[in-house]
Amino acid sequence: METKKMFDNYHFANPEFLWLEIIVVILAVYYFWKGKKRNVSLLYPTAHLLEKLRPTLKQRLRHLPSALRLLVLALLIIALARPQTSSSHQEVSTEGIDIVIALDISTSMLAEDFQPNRLGAAKKTASDFIANRTNDRIGLVIFAGESFTQCPVTIDHDVLINMFESLKTGMVKDGTAIGDGLATSITRLKDSKAKSKVVILLTDGVNNSGFVAPQTAAEIARTFGIKVYTIGVGTKGKAPYPFKTNRGVKYQNIDVDIDEETLTEIAELSGGQYFRATDNKSLEEIYSTIDKMEKTKIDVSYFNQYTEEYFIFALLAFILFTLELLLRLTYLRTMP
């Protein structure tokens, strides 16, 4: 595999010269044919005595100068073809998106119209979304009756996903402070230098707590160039909700009440979009849609660097030619 990889980076700048190697083959064939033609039969009464004579080293090497000359010619042709090795590298520049996921963790998120419940489904789909956004900085804001930043925008997605897994209801005062959740998210993004800034706000209720009106927070988001995608989670009609009693967990169907009008207004004011998720599959599709709408720009530039390798062939040809010349003029010199 390593050898194949090496030759994948090896090529010739002038490959047409390689056709000249045919001349080397023709000369080699001609030399062999001419040598056989020179062989003669000699009738000698005691020829069997000559069979016991071993050829000398000089006789064994008599073809070496001609072989060296052919090899020199072959190497010079390769040098003319200009062998090169290439090394390539790439530079990747990205324009990432800064994203804050604002997640409602009020107790109503324990309703089981999603599997295992709304909060569990929201955590899983958000984690999958984060895992696919490798070039973006993402943060987490949680809210119920109040809000706070669970994780500032970060590129360390493993840490962020671990924080999602540890989320549960009761971490903050109960209620639904949509405006405060959005306002806290804006605070995490307003000073960002990213080309695109996005908040994904997920809730299952109606704003009933907090100090900032949702519409006011949406106006502030627009001022800072922050786009807000809102997601309302909950089935249509009623949803099973678990209640703890002395006899264990009992279920009661409760009304699903989502302020879709306010969530739509928030999205439209900020240039985003409102989505309604009624089950796990639709929630996954919503995150997939947002993922496609908010694409990170990645520019990849490829560079190739070529290194000339002909010198080694030319040098080897010179060395062999010198050796061949010395042999012809000294040890393997033949008389005319």
N, C-alpha and C positions, 0 to 999 in steps of 0.2 A: 504493500500500500504506500509506503514511504517513497519507494522508487517511482511508482506511477505518479505520485504527487509532484516529484522533482521534475519529471519529464513534461508534466502538464504546464509547467512554467518555462519550458525550453522551446525556442522557436528560432527561425532564420529570417533575417531582414531581407536577404536576396535568395530565396529558395530556388530560383531558376538555375543558379549555378550548379546545383546538385546534380543536374542532368549530365554534367561533364564527367561524373563518376563512371559513366558508361565507357569512357575512353580507357580508364584504369582497368576495367574488366576485359576490354578488347585486347589491350596490351598484355595482360596476364595470360589470356588464352593463346595469343600469338607466341609469347615466350615459351609456354609449355609445348605448343605444337612444334616450334622450331627446335627445341631441345630434343624431342623425340625423333625428329627427322635426322639429327646429327648422329644418333646412335647407330652403329654399324655392327654387323656380325663378323667375327674373326674366327676362322678355322685354325685351330692349333692343336697338335696331337696330344699335348699334355695340359689342355685347358682346365682339367679337373684340379690341377695344382693351384691355379690362379683363384679358384673358388674359396680356398682357405685363407686367402689374403684379405684382411679387413681394410676398408677405406680409411685413409688418414683424416684427421680433423680438417685439414685444408680442403680435402676433397668433399667432405660433408658440408662445408660452408660455402661451396663454390656458387650456389644460387643466392646466397644472402645479399650481396650488393644489389642485384637486380630486384629482389623483393623489397629491400629498403627504398630503392628509387621509386617503385610503384607506390609504396606506403607514403613517401614524401609527397608524391603527386596527389594522392587521395587527401592528405591532410591540407595541402594548399588549396584544393578545391573547396573543402569545408570552410577554411578561413575566408575564402572569397564570398561564400554564402552568408557570412557574418552571423554566426550563432550568437544568440542573446538569451539571457534569463530575465524574467520579469517578476517584479514583486508589486502587489497591489494592496492598497489600503483604502479605507473609506472614512469620511468625516460626516458625522451625523449632528445636525442642528435641529433642535426642537423648540416649538413655541407651545409650551404646556398651558393647561387651563387650571386655574385655581378654583376648587369646588369645596363648598361646605354643605354637608348633609345635616339638615335640621330635623331631628326625629322626635316625635311625640312619644313620651313614655308614661302617659297618664294611665290610670288603672283600667280605663275603658279599652286599652290596647290588648287586654287579656281575653277579649271576646274571641270565641273559637269559630267564627265564620271563615277563618283562614287556618291553615295547619302549620305548626301546632296551635298557634293563635296569631293575632295581628302583629304583635311585637316580634314574635319568633320569625314570621315570614318577612317582616320588614328588615330585620337584622341579616337574614340570609341573603336576600336579594341585594341589599346594599353592599354586603361583603363581596358578593360575586361581581358586582359593578366595579368596586374598588380594585379587585384583582386584575381586571381588564384594562385599567387606566394607568399603565406602568409609567407614563411620562408626566403625569399630572400630580400636583400637590392637592391633597384632600384633607379636610378637617371635619370634626364632628361637634355639633351643638345638640344638646338634649333639652327638652322643655316639657313641662306639665303645667302646674300653677305658676311656675317661675322657670327661668332658663339659665344655663351656664355652659361654658365651653368645656367639653370633655377632652378634646384634642385639637390644638391649632393645626392649620394646614401644614402637611408634612409629606415628604416623598417616601417616608418609611411606612409603607403600607402594611407590613406585618404587625407593627405596633398598633396601627389604627384598627385593623381587623380584630386583634385581640381585645381591644377596648369595646368593639361592637359585641363580641361574644359575652362580655361581662355585664352588659346593660340589663337592667330589670326595673320594674315599676317600684315606686316608693323611694327612689334616689333623690327626688325633689318633691316639694309640696304638690299635692294633687290639684288638678284643674286643667284648663287648656288655654295657655297664654300664647296664642299664635303670633301676635304682634311682637311680644318680647323675644320669642324664639327667632323670628326673622331679624329683629334689631341686633341681637347678639351675633348672628351670622354675618350681618353687614359689617359689624365692628371688626370681625376677623378678616374681612376681604377689602375694606375700603382703602387701605394703603398698599395693596398688592400691585406689583408692576406687571402682572400677567396680562397678556393681550385680551384674554377673555376671563370673566369672573362669573361664577354660577352658584346659586343656592338651590338645592333640592329639598323642599319642605314637605314632610309627610305627616298627616294628622288624620284622626278619625272623628273629630268633634267640631264644636262651635267655640269660638273665642269667648271665654267667660272669666278670664283672669288677666293679670299683668297691668303694666302702666302705659304701654305703647299700642295705639290702635293699628290693626293690620294694614289698613290703607295708608296710614302715615309711614309705616315702615317700608311699604312698597314704593312710595314716593322717594324716600331716602335712597332706596336701592337703585332706582332709576337715575338719581343724581350722581351716584358713584359708578354708573355703568355696569351694575350688577343685574344679571338676568335671573329671574326666579321661576323655577318649575315647581308647581304645587301638585301634590298627590293626595286625594281623599281615599281612605281605605275603609271598606265596609260593604257588606252585601246590601241588597235592596230589601227594605222591610225590616225584619227582625233578625237578631243574631243571638246564639246561645252564649250566655255569660256565666262563668263559674262563681258560686258564692260558698264561702266556707261556713259550715254550721257545726253544731256539736255532734252531729251524726255523719260528718264528712262533707265532701264537696257536693253541692246541689247545683243544678243548672236552671236558669230562668231565661226565657227569651226577652230581650230588651230591644227597644226601638233604636234603629240606626239613624243617627241625626248628624249629618255632615253639612257644614255651611258652604255648599258648593258655590254659592253666589260670591261670597267673600274671597274664597280661594281663586275663583276665576278672575275676579277684579285684581287681586294681587299679581297674578301671572300677567294679565294684559297690561297693567300699569308699568311693569318692569321689562316688558318685551319677551316674557316667557310663555308658558302654556300650562293649562290645567288638565290633569288626568284623573280618571276615576278607576280605582282598582276594586273589583268585587270578589276576587279569589287570588290564589297564589300565582296562577298562570298569567292572569292579566297584569298583576304587579310586576312579574318578570318581564313581560312584553313592554311595559311602560319604561322600565330602566333600560331595556334594549333600545327603545326608540330614542330616549335621551342620549344614550351612548352614541348613536348614529348622528344625531343632530349636533352634538358638541364634539367634533373631531379635533384631536390635537394635530397640529401641522408638524410634519417631520420631513426635513430635507436631507437627502443622502447624496454626497458627492464622492465619486469613485476616482482614484488616481492610480496610474500605472507607471512604474519606474523601470526602465530597461538598462541592463548592464551588458556591455560588449564582452563576448567570451572568445573572440577569434584569436586573440594574442596567444593563448595557450597552444592552439593548433599550429600557428605559424612558428612559434618557438620550438615545438616538438619536431616540426618538419625541418627546421634549420639544424637541430641536433642530429637527427637521423641522416640528413644529407651530408653533414660533416663526417659522421661515422662511416657512411658508405664511401665517401671520397678517400678517407684514410685507409680503409680496408683495400680499396682498389689500388692505391699507390704503395701499399706496404705488404701486409701478410698475404692478401689474396691477389697480388699483382700477377697478371698473366702475360706471358711472352707473346709477341706478335707472330 
